Amino acid sequence: MNPFSTDILIVGLRNKDVEYKDYFDVKKIPVEYTQEEIYMHIDTSKSKDRTGISAVSQSSTNPEEIHHLFTVYIQAPKNDQICFAKHENFIFYLYDT
């Protein structure tokens, strides 16, 4: 189950008060997965494209077992750009949560 309320977030530099965490429900990720090693990949873009963010965890009992945590796409609104600081804010939010 996707912890994001939508697969594509339309968020850019001009949405100063909007963060990715506003669309994210951490309770949809099984607690045991949050205790494992978590790996995240961000495929960045600036405009006219989508940034992709995915995260998986590796089972602590079986290293060959991978759990998909989420995938989300970030798209800038028309005539706007992706805000890289929001990527960083989201990573710190996940770490703190």
Secondary structure, DSSP 8 states (H G I E B T S, - for coil): --SBSSSEEE--TT-TT--GGGGB-GGGS-HHHHTSEEEEEEE---SSSEEEEEEEEE-SS-TT-EEEEEEEEEE--TT----HHHHHHHHHHHHH-
